[in-house]
Amino acid sequence: MTALNDAALFTEDPFDTSVVADPYPFLKRLQAMGPVTYLESTGSYAVSGFDEVYEVLTDFETYSSAGGLGPKDIRQDEAWRPPSILESDPPIHTLMRRALTGVINPSTVRALREPFTGPAVDLIGGLADRSSLDVVKDVAEKYPIKVFPDAVGIPEHGREHLLPYGNMVFNAFGPENYIFQQAFANSDEHSSVVMANCEREMLDDSGFGAKIWERVADGLITEQQAVLLVRALLSAGVDTTIFGIGNTLSVLAREPEAWEELRNAPHLAKFAIDEALRLESPFQKFHRTTTADVELGGVAIPEGSKVLLFIGAANRDPLKWGEDADQFSLSRSSSGHVAFGMGLHQCVGQPIARLEMEIILQQMLQRFETITPNGEPTPLVHNVLRGFESLPVTVTPAS
């Protein structure tokens, strides 16, 4: 086993605003130091190699989520909110995930295609005569915030709090820096509205939320767990999907040949989405906590250590994806990427996110012959998510 002091020391701060705005030069420098390094700025171990990230994601017993996905161990330091399914391990996680998989499964996801398609047709159809648009503000931020809360069954009132609440949730996976403080500026208001809308009396009778609450009647979960599961759906099912749509369109806007190929073969949209998610992963990094002394990537990591998984690095690791890993390739098989996690905590809502991305991309392909960047995008400054505040493009309407 490699001695602890053999872990390469990396002195750069992964949460520096310049790094989160443009993470990839930093990630290349990090990976050049080895798949596992020690981060001086955070006191945690950075895991950037694909194989090592995969190992952590699939070994929940050694790398615990119950300690929280942020830099603090929430079992010792009280968290800002009750832990969700993301911040739990079996047996609690098993019960909560069983409640979710009974609600979100291939049958229920297939049933969403028709109700999800109409709003996409209306949204993109309303943009079809434009020569320029902002794919974040005009598309990515509008579509999920409509269709997914409808599917969950929450009321229209209060949906304006979903994005700022999700911003809080995910920024809390990083340190309590300036980015964190900005996200939490109106935390009480956002939290109270979102939590209230997760109660049974606020949900309609046909959405995912009501079906989760049925598991309370079955005795599988408690009322508090039902609230937390509805909350988890809302926080995870909106922000990351918005970033997934925006990031996919940002990639394809830079790939005119791929756009043309997709217009001729729209059934390839799902493969283009996987490759875009690999290249521009919405979820860039989060923590786990070791439950025992362990060796990872030739480095000894003590029990109780925080490890910081760099999903964005793993999905661009040339040892996994080849020397062109930082380039888009429609012919690449990207299905093994870890943008949605892997193992026990793999995102249970990913089929819905994929469906939303596929529907909106296919509508864009039908309506626009070309899409190209129109000036520089404005990156979102966020502790753990990768996305854009604004992404202007020029489009040519299809004839």
Order of alpha helices (4+ residues) and beta strands (2+ residues): beta-alpha-alpha-beta-beta-alpha-beta-alpha-alpha-alpha-beta-alpha-alpha-alpha-alpha-alpha-alpha-alpha-alpha-beta-beta-beta-beta-alpha-alpha-alpha-beta-beta-beta-beta
